Amino acid sequence: MGYSLGLYRFSDGELADFDMDVVRAVLSPVAAGPAGVIDGATEYWIRSADGSEVEVIVSGGQISVIRPQVGDVWKIIIELADRLRAAILDPDGRVLCREEMRGHLPEGMEHDAVFVPEITLAAFERAAGPFTHPLT
């Protein structure tokens, strides 16, 4: 895949910080090296068991997922989004989020949102696809 996407958390229409304990619990076991901190943002280089990789940058209420490769790394991204109850903004401007976030999105954002009971790989592929190749 040659694109990037963002994970966001909202509360009452405003960006809200992520629970860094959850971020570390999901990303630390699959980190290819130690997390780095640059200008207040925490950077991870993630490698899944099948060798697929992605760069993840966490800064407050935003997580940038940069150039995820095809493979099991997508399962890690989706697990992170689901456990954080984060909205996923794809490069085309579509937002995938749990139904419970509907009342917390900034004004007007719900018009481009797809609401689901939980964030899963299948839900992401339906909302952001179709993809030329399967993500995993």
CNS distance restraints for C-alpha pairs under 8 A (distance, minus, plus):
assign (resid   1 and name CA) (resid  67 and name CA) 6.34 0.50 0.50
assign (resid   1 and name CA) (resid  68 and name CA) 6.10 0.50 0.50
assign (resid   1 and name CA) (resid  69 and name CA) 5.42 0.50 0.50
assign (resid   1 and name CA) (resid  70 and name CA) 6.17 0.50 0.50
assign (resid   2 and name CA) (resid  67 and name CA) 5.45 0.50 0.50
assign (resid   2 and name CA) (resid  68 and name CA) 7.40 0.50 0.50
assign (resid   2 and name CA) (resid  69 and name CA) 7.83 0.50 0.50
assign (resid   3 and name CA) (resid  66 and name CA) 6.92 0.50 0.50
assign (resid   3 and name CA) (resid  67 and name CA) 5.07 0.50 0.50
assign (resid   3 and name CA) (resid  68 and name CA) 7.28 0.50 0.50
assign (resid   3 and name CA) (resid  91 and name CA) 7.10 0.50 0.50
assign (resid   4 and name CA) (resid  64 and name CA) 7.25 0.50 0.50
assign (resid   4 and name CA) (resid  65 and name CA) 5.52 0.50 0.50
assign (resid   4 and name CA) (resid  66 and name CA) 4.50 0.50 0.50
assign (resid   4 and name CA) (resid  67 and name CA) 5.03 0.50 0.50
assign (resid   4 and name CA) (resid  68 and name CA) 6.97 0.50 0.50
assign (resid   4 and name CA) (resid  90 and name CA) 7.52 0.50 0.50
assign (resid   4 and name CA) (resid  91 and name CA) 6.71 0.50 0.50
assign (resid   5 and name CA) (resid  64 and name CA) 6.14 0.50 0.50
assign (resid   5 and name CA) (resid  65 and name CA) 5.29 0.50 0.50
assign (resid   5 and name CA) (resid  66 and name CA) 6.73 0.50 0.50
assign (resid   5 and name CA) (resid  88 and name CA) 7.13 0.50 0.50
assign (resid   5 and name CA) (resid  89 and name CA) 5.89 0.50 0.50
assign (resid   5 and name CA) (resid  90 and name CA) 5.00 0.50 0.50
assign (resid   5 and name CA) (resid  91 and name CA) 5.93 0.50 0.50
assign (resid   6 and name CA) (resid  62 and name CA) 6.78 0.50 0.50
assign (resid   6 and name CA) (resid  63 and name CA) 5.58 0.50 0.50
assign (resid   6 and name CA) (resid  64 and name CA) 4.72 0.50 0.50
assign (resid   6 and name CA) (resid  65 and name CA) 5.92 0.50 0.50
assign (resid   6 and name CA) (resid  88 and name CA) 5.76 0.50 0.50
assign (resid   6 and name CA) (resid  89 and name CA) 5.15 0.50 0.50
assign (resid   6 and name CA) (resid  90 and name CA) 6.75 0.50 0.50
assign (resid   7 and name CA) (resid  62 and name CA) 5.73 0.50 0.50
assign (resid   7 and name CA) (resid  63 and name CA) 4.91 0.50 0.50
assign (resid   7 and name CA) (resid  64 and name CA) 6.52 0.50 0.50
assign (resid   7 and name CA) (resid  65 and name CA) 7.68 0.50 0.50
assign (resid   7 and name CA) (resid  81 and name CA) 6.73 0.50 0.50
assign (resid   7 and name CA) (resid  86 and name CA) 5.79 0.50 0.50
assign (resid   7 and name CA) (resid  87 and name CA) 5.47 0.50 0.50
assign (resid   7 and name CA) (resid  88 and name CA) 4.61 0.50 0.50
assign (resid   7 and name CA) (resid  89 and name CA) 6.25 0.50 0.50
assign (resid   8 and name CA) (resid  15 and name CA) 7.15 0.50 0.50
assign (resid   8 and name CA) (resid  16 and name CA) 8.00 0.50 0.50
assign (resid   8 and name CA) (resid  61 and name CA) 5.64 0.50 0.50
assign (resid   8 and name CA) (resid  62 and name CA) 4.84 0.50 0.50
assign (resid   8 and name CA) (resid  63 and name CA) 6.49 0.50 0.50
assign (resid   8 and name CA) (resid  86 and name CA) 5.28 0.50 0.50
assign (resid   8 and name CA) (resid  87 and name CA) 5.10 0.50 0.50
assign (resid   8 and name CA) (resid  88 and name CA) 6.50 0.50 0.50
assign (resid   8 and name CA) (resid  89 and name CA) 7.64 0.50 0.50
assign (resid   9 and name CA) (resid  15 and name CA) 5.81 0.50 0.50
assign (resid   9 and name CA) (resid  16 and name CA) 5.39 0.50 0.50
assign (resid   9 and name CA) (resid  17 and name CA) 6.84 0.50 0.50
assign (resid   9 and name CA) (resid  18 and name CA) 6.75 0.50 0.50
assign (resid   9 and name CA) (resid  61 and name CA) 5.48 0.50 0.50
assign (resid   9 and name CA) (resid  62 and name CA) 7.03 0.50 0.50
assign (resid   9 and name CA) (resid  84 and name CA) 7.91 0.50 0.50
assign (resid   9 and name CA) (resid  85 and name CA) 7.25 0.50 0.50
assign (resid   9 and name CA) (resid  86 and name CA) 4.97 0.50 0.50
assign (resid   9 and name CA) (resid  87 and name CA) 6.20 0.50 0.50
assign (resid  10 and name CA) (resid  14 and name CA) 5.30 0.50 0.50
assign (resid  10 and name CA) (resid  15 and name CA) 4.56 0.50 0.50
assign (resid  10 and name CA) (resid  16 and name CA) 5.13 0.50 0.50
assign (resid  10 and name CA) (resid  61 and name CA) 7.52 0.50 0.50
assign (resid  10 and name CA) (resid  86 and name CA) 7.96 0.50 0.50
assign (resid  10 and name CA) (resid 101 and name CA) 7.53 0.50 0.50
assign (resid  10 and name CA) (resid 104 and name CA) 5.67 0.50 0.50
assign (resid  10 and name CA) (resid 105 and name CA) 5.91 0.50 0.50
assign (resid  10 and name CA) (resid 106 and name CA) 7.64 0.50 0.50
assign (resid  11 and name CA) (resid  15 and name CA) 6.40 0.50 0.50
assign (resid  11 and name CA) (resid  16 and name CA) 5.88 0.50 0.50
assign (resid  11 and name CA) (resid 104 and name CA) 4.92 0.50 0.50
assign (resid  11 and name CA) (resid 105 and name CA) 7.16 0.50 0.50
assign (resid  12 and name CA) (resid 103 and name CA) 7.09 0.50 0.50
assign (resid  12 and name CA) (resid 104 and name CA) 4.47 0.50 0.50
assign (resid  12 and name CA) (resid 105 and name CA) 6.85 0.50 0.50
assign (resid  12 and name CA) (resid 106 and name CA) 7.44 0.50 0.50
assign (resid  13 and name CA) (resid 103 and name CA) 7.87 0.50 0.50
assign (resid  13 and name CA) (resid 104 and name CA) 5.00 0.50 0.50
assign (resid  13 and name CA) (resid 105 and name CA) 4.81 0.50 0.50
assign (resid  13 and name CA) (resid 106 and name CA) 3.91 0.50 0.50
assign (resid  13 and name CA) (resid 107 and name CA) 6.69 0.50 0.50
assign (resid  14 and name CA) (resid 104 and name CA) 7.65 0.50 0.50
assign (resid  14 and name CA) (resid 105 and name CA) 7.44 0.50 0.50
assign (resid  14 and name CA) (resid 106 and name CA) 6.40 0.50 0.50
assign (resid  15 and name CA) (resid  61 and name CA) 5.35 0.50 0.50
assign (resid  15 and name CA) (resid  62 and name CA) 7.82 0.50 0.50
assign (resid  16 and name CA) (resid  60 and name CA) 7.03 0.50 0.50
assign (resid  16 and name CA) (resid  61 and name CA) 4.82 0.50 0.50
assign (resid  17 and name CA) (resid  60 and name CA) 4.59 0.50 0.50
assign (resid  17 and name CA) (resid  61 and name CA) 4.10 0.50 0.50
assign (resid  17 and name CA) (resid  62 and name CA) 7.65 0.50 0.50
assign (resid  18 and name CA) (resid  23 and name CA) 7.67 0.50 0.50
assign (resid  18 and name CA) (resid  60 and name CA) 6.33 0.50 0.50
assign (resid  18 and name CA) (resid  61 and name CA) 5.55 0.50 0.50
assign (resid  18 and name CA) (resid  62 and name CA) 7.80 0.50 0.50
assign (resid  18 and name CA) (resid  84 and name CA) 6.89 0.50 0.50
assign (resid  19 and name CA) (resid  23 and name CA) 6.57 0.50 0.50
assign (resid  19 and name CA) (resid  84 and name CA) 7.11 0.50 0.50
assign (resid  20 and name CA) (resid  24 and name CA) 6.03 0.50 0.50
assign (resid  21 and name CA) (resid  25 and name CA) 6.04 0.50 0.50
assign (resid  22 and name CA) (resid  26 and name CA) 6.24 0.50 0.50
assign (resid  22 and name CA) (resid  80 and name CA) 7.91 0.50 0.50
assign (resid  22 and name CA) (resid  83 and name CA) 7.21 0.50 0.50
assign (resid  22 and name CA) (resid  84 and name CA) 6.86 0.50 0.50
assign (resid  23 and name CA) (resid  27 and name CA) 5.98 0.50 0.50
assign (resid  23 and name CA) (resid  28 and name CA) 7.97 0.50 0.50
assign (resid  23 and name CA) (resid  80 and name CA) 6.87 0.50 0.50
assign (resid  23 and name CA) (resid  84 and name CA) 7.68 0.50 0.50
assign (resid  24 and name CA) (resid  28 and name CA) 5.14 0.50 0.50
assign (resid  25 and name CA) (resid  29 and name CA) 7.22 0.50 0.50
assign (resid  26 and name CA) (resid  30 and name CA) 7.70 0.50 0.50
assign (resid  26 and name CA) (resid  76 and name CA) 7.36 0.50 0.50
assign (resid  26 and name CA) (resid  79 and name CA) 7.56 0.50 0.50
assign (resid  26 and name CA) (resid  80 and name CA) 6.20 0.50 0.50
assign (resid  27 and name CA) (resid  31 and name CA) 5.95 0.50 0.50
assign (resid  27 and name CA) (resid  44 and name CA) 7.54 0.50 0.50
assign (resid  27 and name CA) (resid  46 and name CA) 7.06 0.50 0.50
assign (resid  27 and name CA) (resid  76 and name CA) 7.75 0.50 0.50
assign (resid  27 and name CA) (resid  80 and name CA) 7.90 0.50 0.50
assign (resid  30 and name CA) (resid  46 and name CA) 5.61 0.50 0.50
assign (resid  30 and name CA) (resid  47 and name CA) 5.73 0.50 0.50
assign (resid  30 and name CA) (resid  48 and name CA) 6.08 0.50 0.50
assign (resid  31 and name CA) (resid  35 and name CA) 7.57 0.50 0.50
assign (resid  31 and name CA) (resid  44 and name CA) 6.36 0.50 0.50
assign (resid  31 and name CA) (resid  45 and name CA) 5.68 0.50 0.50
assign (resid  31 and name CA) (resid  46 and name CA) 4.49 0.50 0.50
assign (resid  31 and name CA) (resid  47 and name CA) 6.13 0.50 0.50
assign (resid  32 and name CA) (resid  44 and name CA) 7.89 0.50 0.50
assign (resid  32 and name CA) (resid  45 and name CA) 5.58 0.50 0.50
assign (resid  32 and name CA) (resid  46 and name CA) 5.40 0.50 0.50
assign (resid  32 and name CA) (resid  47 and name CA) 5.59 0.50 0.50
assign (resid  33 and name CA) (resid  44 and name CA) 7.55 0.50 0.50
assign (resid  33 and name CA) (resid  45 and name CA) 6.58 0.50 0.50
assign (resid  34 and name CA) (resid  44 and name CA) 7.30 0.50 0.50
assign (resid  35 and name CA) (resid  42 and name CA) 6.48 0.50 0.50
assign (resid  35 and name CA) (resid  43 and name CA) 5.54 0.50 0.50
assign (resid  35 and name CA) (resid  44 and name CA) 4.98 0.50 0.50
assign (resid  35 and name CA) (resid  45 and name CA) 7.53 0.50 0.50
assign (resid  36 and name CA) (resid  42 and name CA) 5.63 0.50 0.50
assign (resid  36 and name CA) (resid  43 and name CA) 5.09 0.50 0.50
assign (resid  36 and name CA) (resid  44 and name CA) 6.76 0.50 0.50
assign (resid  37 and name CA) (resid  41 and name CA) 5.45 0.50 0.50
assign (resid  37 and name CA) (resid  42 and name CA) 4.48 0.50 0.50
assign (resid  37 and name CA) (resid  43 and name CA) 6.10 0.50 0.50
assign (resid  38 and name CA) (resid  42 and name CA) 6.57 0.50 0.50
assign (resid  38 and name CA) (resid  43 and name CA) 7.51 0.50 0.50
assign (resid  40 and name CA) (resid  59 and name CA) 6.87 0.50 0.50
assign (resid  41 and name CA) (resid  57 and name CA) 6.43 0.50 0.50
assign (resid  41 and name CA) (resid  58 and name CA) 5.50 0.50 0.50
assign (resid  41 and name CA) (resid  59 and name CA) 4.59 0.50 0.50
assign (resid  41 and name CA) (resid  60 and name CA) 7.77 0.50 0.50
assign (resid  42 and name CA) (resid  57 and name CA) 5.64 0.50 0.50
assign (resid  42 and name CA) (resid  58 and name CA) 5.10 0.50 0.50
assign (resid  42 and name CA) (resid  59 and name CA) 6.56 0.50 0.50
assign (resid  43 and name CA) (resid  55 and name CA) 7.27 0.50 0.50
assign (resid  43 and name CA) (resid  56 and name CA) 5.80 0.50 0.50
assign (resid  43 and name CA) (resid  57 and name CA) 4.44 0.50 0.50
assign (resid  43 and name CA) (resid  58 and name CA) 6.40 0.50 0.50
assign (resid  44 and name CA) (resid  55 and name CA) 5.86 0.50 0.50
assign (resid  44 and name CA) (resid  56 and name CA) 5.11 0.50 0.50
assign (resid  44 and name CA) (resid  57 and name CA) 6.31 0.50 0.50
assign (resid  45 and name CA) (resid  53 and name CA) 7.21 0.50 0.50
assign (resid  45 and name CA) (resid  54 and name CA) 6.05 0.50 0.50
assign (resid  45 and name CA) (resid  55 and name CA) 4.66 0.50 0.50
assign (resid  45 and name CA) (resid  56 and name CA) 6.35 0.50 0.50
assign (resid  46 and name CA) (resid  53 and name CA) 5.41 0.50 0.50
assign (resid  46 and name CA) (resid  54 and name CA) 5.31 0.50 0.50
assign (resid  46 and name CA) (resid  55 and name CA) 6.15 0.50 0.50
assign (resid  46 and name CA) (resid  56 and name CA) 7.31 0.50 0.50
assign (resid  46 and name CA) (resid  73 and name CA) 7.55 0.50 0.50
assign (resid  47 and name CA) (resid  51 and name CA) 5.74 0.50 0.50
assign (resid  47 and name CA) (resid  52 and name CA) 5.66 0.50 0.50
assign (resid  47 and name CA) (resid  53 and name CA) 4.43 0.50 0.50
assign (resid  47 and name CA) (resid  54 and name CA) 6.81 0.50 0.50
assign (resid  47 and name CA) (resid  73 and name CA) 6.73 0.50 0.50
assign (resid  48 and name CA) (resid  52 and name CA) 5.55 0.50 0.50
assign (resid  48 and name CA) (resid  53 and name CA) 6.45 0.50 0.50
assign (resid  48 and name CA) (resid  71 and name CA) 7.96 0.50 0.50
assign (resid  48 and name CA) (resid  72 and name CA) 5.87 0.50 0.50
assign (resid  48 and name CA) (resid  73 and name CA) 5.17 0.50 0.50
assign (resid  48 and name CA) (resid  76 and name CA) 7.73 0.50 0.50
assign (resid  49 and name CA) (resid  72 and name CA) 7.20 0.50 0.50
assign (resid  50 and name CA) (resid  71 and name CA) 6.84 0.50 0.50
assign (resid  50 and name CA) (resid  72 and name CA) 6.30 0.50 0.50
assign (resid  51 and name CA) (resid  71 and name CA) 7.80 0.50 0.50
assign (resid  52 and name CA) (resid  68 and name CA) 7.85 0.50 0.50
assign (resid  52 and name CA) (resid  69 and name CA) 5.57 0.50 0.50
assign (resid  52 and name CA) (resid  70 and name CA) 6.54 0.50 0.50
assign (resid  52 and name CA) (resid  71 and name CA) 5.37 0.50 0.50
assign (resid  52 and name CA) (resid  72 and name CA) 6.44 0.50 0.50
assign (resid  52 and name CA) (resid  73 and name CA) 5.64 0.50 0.50
assign (resid  53 and name CA) (resid  68 and name CA) 6.24 0.50 0.50
assign (resid  53 and name CA) (resid  69 and name CA) 5.74 0.50 0.50
assign (resid  53 and name CA) (resid  73 and name CA) 6.07 0.50 0.50
assign (resid  54 and name CA) (resid  65 and name CA) 6.88 0.50 0.50
assign (resid  54 and name CA) (resid  66 and name CA) 6.12 0.50 0.50
assign (resid  54 and name CA) (resid  67 and name CA) 6.08 0.50 0.50
assign (resid  54 and name CA) (resid  68 and name CA) 4.54 0.50 0.50
assign (resid  54 and name CA) (resid  69 and name CA) 6.44 0.50 0.50
assign (resid  54 and name CA) (resid  73 and name CA) 6.98 0.50 0.50
assign (resid  55 and name CA) (resid  65 and name CA) 6.03 0.50 0.50
assign (resid  55 and name CA) (resid  66 and name CA) 5.17 0.50 0.50
assign (resid  55 and name CA) (resid  67 and name CA) 7.10 0.50 0.50
assign (resid  55 and name CA) (resid  68 and name CA) 7.28 0.50 0.50
assign (resid  56 and name CA) (resid  63 and name CA) 6.77 0.50 0.50
assign (resid  56 and name CA) (resid  64 and name CA) 5.63 0.50 0.50
assign (resid  56 and name CA) (resid  65 and name CA) 4.79 0.50 0.50
assign (resid  56 and name CA) (resid  66 and name CA) 6.26 0.50 0.50
assign (resid  57 and name CA) (resid  63 and name CA) 5.50 0.50 0.50
assign (resid  57 and name CA) (resid  64 and name CA) 5.07 0.50 0.50
assign (resid  57 and name CA) (resid  65 and name CA) 6.75 0.50 0.50
assign (resid  58 and name CA) (resid  62 and name CA) 6.11 0.50 0.50
assign (resid  58 and name CA) (resid  63 and name CA) 4.47 0.50 0.50
assign (resid  58 and name CA) (resid  64 and name CA) 6.58 0.50 0.50
assign (resid  59 and name CA) (resid  63 and name CA) 6.23 0.50 0.50
assign (resid  65 and name CA) (resid  77 and name CA) 7.95 0.50 0.50
assign (resid  68 and name CA) (resid  73 and name CA) 7.13 0.50 0.50
assign (resid  68 and name CA) (resid  74 and name CA) 7.27 0.50 0.50
assign (resid  69 and name CA) (resid  73 and name CA) 7.07 0.50 0.50
assign (resid  69 and name CA) (resid  74 and name CA) 7.91 0.50 0.50
assign (resid  70 and name CA) (resid  74 and name CA) 7.26 0.50 0.50
assign (resid  70 and name CA) (resid 134 and name CA) 7.50 0.50 0.50
assign (resid  70 and name CA) (resid 135 and name CA) 4.99 0.50 0.50
assign (resid  70 and name CA) (resid 136 and name CA) 5.78 0.50 0.50
assign (resid  71 and name CA) (resid 135 and name CA) 5.93 0.50 0.50
assign (resid  71 and name CA) (resid 136 and name CA) 4.14 0.50 0.50
assign (resid  72 and name CA) (resid  76 and name CA) 7.03 0.50 0.50
assign (resid  72 and name CA) (resid 135 and name CA) 7.95 0.50 0.50
assign (resid  72 and name CA) (resid 136 and name CA) 5.47 0.50 0.50
assign (resid  73 and name CA) (resid  77 and name CA) 6.45 0.50 0.50
assign (resid  73 and name CA) (resid 136 and name CA) 7.96 0.50 0.50
assign (resid  74 and name CA) (resid  78 and name CA) 6.11 0.50 0.50
assign (resid  74 and name CA) (resid 121 and name CA) 7.54 0.50 0.50
assign (resid  74 and name CA) (resid 135 and name CA) 6.69 0.50 0.50
assign (resid  74 and name CA) (resid 136 and name CA) 6.76 0.50 0.50
assign (resid  75 and name CA) (resid  79 and name CA) 6.02 0.50 0.50
assign (resid  75 and name CA) (resid 121 and name CA) 6.81 0.50 0.50
assign (resid  75 and name CA) (resid 136 and name CA) 7.86 0.50 0.50
assign (resid  76 and name CA) (resid  80 and name CA) 6.08 0.50 0.50
assign (resid  77 and name CA) (resid  81 and name CA) 6.25 0.50 0.50
assign (resid  78 and name CA) (resid  82 and name CA) 6.06 0.50 0.50
assign (resid  78 and name CA) (resid 119 and name CA) 6.68 0.50 0.50
assign (resid  78 and name CA) (resid 120 and name CA) 6.15 0.50 0.50
assign (resid  78 and name CA) (resid 121 and name CA) 6.11 0.50 0.50
assign (resid  79 and name CA) (resid  83 and name CA) 5.98 0.50 0.50
assign (resid  79 and name CA) (resid 119 and name CA) 7.86 0.50 0.50
assign (resid  79 and name CA) (resid 120 and name CA) 7.63 0.50 0.50
assign (resid  80 and name CA) (resid  84 and name CA) 6.04 0.50 0.50
assign (resid  81 and name CA) (resid  85 and name CA) 5.85 0.50 0.50
assign (resid  81 and name CA) (resid  86 and name CA) 4.92 0.50 0.50
assign (resid  81 and name CA) (resid  87 and name CA) 7.01 0.50 0.50
assign (resid  81 and name CA) (resid  88 and name CA) 7.17 0.50 0.50
assign (resid  81 and name CA) (resid 119 and name CA) 6.88 0.50 0.50
assign (resid  82 and name CA) (resid  86 and name CA) 6.36 0.50 0.50
assign (resid  82 and name CA) (resid 118 and name CA) 6.58 0.50 0.50
assign (resid  82 and name CA) (resid 119 and name CA) 4.98 0.50 0.50
assign (resid  82 and name CA) (resid 120 and name CA) 7.28 0.50 0.50
assign (resid  85 and name CA) (resid  97 and name CA) 7.59 0.50 0.50
assign (resid  85 and name CA) (resid  98 and name CA) 6.91 0.50 0.50
assign (resid  85 and name CA) (resid 119 and name CA) 7.93 0.50 0.50
assign (resid  86 and name CA) (resid  97 and name CA) 6.57 0.50 0.50
assign (resid  86 and name CA) (resid  98 and name CA) 7.84 0.50 0.50
assign (resid  87 and name CA) (resid  95 and name CA) 6.37 0.50 0.50
assign (resid  87 and name CA) (resid  96 and name CA) 5.54 0.50 0.50
assign (resid  87 and name CA) (resid  97 and name CA) 4.40 0.50 0.50
assign (resid  87 and name CA) (resid  98 and name CA) 7.30 0.50 0.50
assign (resid  88 and name CA) (resid  95 and name CA) 5.47 0.50 0.50
assign (resid  88 and name CA) (resid  96 and name CA) 5.08 0.50 0.50
assign (resid  88 and name CA) (resid  97 and name CA) 6.42 0.50 0.50
assign (resid  89 and name CA) (resid  93 and name CA) 6.06 0.50 0.50
assign (resid  89 and name CA) (resid  94 and name CA) 5.71 0.50 0.50
assign (resid  89 and name CA) (resid  95 and name CA) 4.54 0.50 0.50
assign (resid  89 and name CA) (resid  96 and name CA) 6.59 0.50 0.50
assign (resid  90 and name CA) (resid  94 and name CA) 5.52 0.50 0.50
assign (resid  90 and name CA) (resid  95 and name CA) 6.52 0.50 0.50
assign (resid  90 and name CA) (resid 128 and name CA) 6.58 0.50 0.50
assign (resid  92 and name CA) (resid 128 and name CA) 7.99 0.50 0.50
assign (resid  93 and name CA) (resid 112 and name CA) 7.23 0.50 0.50
assign (resid  94 and name CA) (resid 112 and name CA) 5.46 0.50 0.50
assign (resid  94 and name CA) (resid 113 and name CA) 5.93 0.50 0.50
assign (resid  94 and name CA) (resid 114 and name CA) 7.43 0.50 0.50
assign (resid  94 and name CA) (resid 127 and name CA) 7.45 0.50 0.50
assign (resid  94 and name CA) (resid 128 and name CA) 7.10 0.50 0.50
assign (resid  95 and name CA) (resid 112 and name CA) 6.09 0.50 0.50
assign (resid  95 and name CA) (resid 113 and name CA) 4.40 0.50 0.50
assign (resid  95 and name CA) (resid 114 and name CA) 6.00 0.50 0.50
assign (resid  96 and name CA) (resid 113 and name CA) 5.71 0.50 0.50
assign (resid  96 and name CA) (resid 114 and name CA) 4.84 0.50 0.50
assign (resid  96 and name CA) (resid 115 and name CA) 6.08 0.50 0.50
assign (resid  96 and name CA) (resid 116 and name CA) 7.47 0.50 0.50
assign (resid  96 and name CA) (resid 119 and name CA) 7.74 0.50 0.50
assign (resid  96 and name CA) (resid 124 and name CA) 6.98 0.50 0.50
assign (resid  96 and name CA) (resid 127 and name CA) 6.82 0.50 0.50
assign (resid  97 and name CA) (resid 101 and name CA) 6.61 0.50 0.50
assign (resid  97 and name CA) (resid 102 and name CA) 8.00 0.50 0.50
assign (resid  97 and name CA) (resid 113 and name CA) 7.12 0.50 0.50
assign (resid  97 and name CA) (resid 114 and name CA) 6.39 0.50 0.50
assign (resid  97 and name CA) (resid 115 and name CA) 5.22 0.50 0.50
assign (resid  97 and name CA) (resid 116 and name CA) 6.24 0.50 0.50
assign (resid  97 and name CA) (resid 118 and name CA) 7.69 0.50 0.50
assign (resid  97 and name CA) (resid 119 and name CA) 6.78 0.50 0.50
assign (resid  98 and name CA) (resid 102 and name CA) 7.51 0.50 0.50
assign (resid  98 and name CA) (resid 115 and name CA) 5.34 0.50 0.50
assign (resid  98 and name CA) (resid 116 and name CA) 4.89 0.50 0.50
assign (resid  98 and name CA) (resid 117 and name CA) 5.36 0.50 0.50
assign (resid  98 and name CA) (resid 118 and name CA) 5.53 0.50 0.50
assign (resid  98 and name CA) (resid 119 and name CA) 6.60 0.50 0.50
assign (resid  99 and name CA) (resid 115 and name CA) 4.87 0.50 0.50
assign (resid  99 and name CA) (resid 116 and name CA) 5.43 0.50 0.50
assign (resid  99 and name CA) (resid 117 and name CA) 5.75 0.50 0.50
assign (resid  99 and name CA) (resid 118 and name CA) 7.98 0.50 0.50
assign (resid 100 and name CA) (resid 117 and name CA) 7.96 0.50 0.50
assign (resid 101 and name CA) (resid 105 and name CA) 6.44 0.50 0.50
assign (resid 102 and name CA) (resid 110 and name CA) 6.68 0.50 0.50
assign (resid 102 and name CA) (resid 115 and name CA) 7.54 0.50 0.50
assign (resid 105 and name CA) (resid 109 and name CA) 6.13 0.50 0.50
assign (resid 105 and name CA) (resid 110 and name CA) 6.49 0.50 0.50
assign (resid 106 and name CA) (resid 110 and name CA) 7.71 0.50 0.50
assign (resid 109 and name CA) (resid 113 and name CA) 6.63 0.50 0.50
assign (resid 110 and name CA) (resid 114 and name CA) 7.94 0.50 0.50
assign (resid 114 and name CA) (resid 127 and name CA) 6.81 0.50 0.50
assign (resid 116 and name CA) (resid 123 and name CA) 7.41 0.50 0.50
assign (resid 119 and name CA) (resid 123 and name CA) 6.38 0.50 0.50
assign (resid 119 and name CA) (resid 124 and name CA) 7.08 0.50 0.50
assign (resid 120 and name CA) (resid 124 and name CA) 6.23 0.50 0.50
assign (resid 121 and name CA) (resid 125 and name CA) 6.12 0.50 0.50
assign (resid 122 and name CA) (resid 126 and name CA) 6.20 0.50 0.50
assign (resid 123 and name CA) (resid 127 and name CA) 6.16 0.50 0.50
assign (resid 124 and name CA) (resid 128 and name CA) 5.80 0.50 0.50
assign (resid 124 and name CA) (resid 129 and name CA) 7.62 0.50 0.50
assign (resid 125 and name CA) (resid 129 and name CA) 4.93 0.50 0.50
assign (resid 125 and name CA) (resid 130 and name CA) 6.67 0.50 0.50
assign (resid 125 and name CA) (resid 131 and name CA) 7.50 0.50 0.50
assign (resid 126 and name CA) (resid 130 and name CA) 6.92 0.50 0.50
assign (resid 131 and name CA) (resid 135 and name CA) 7.47 0.50 0.50
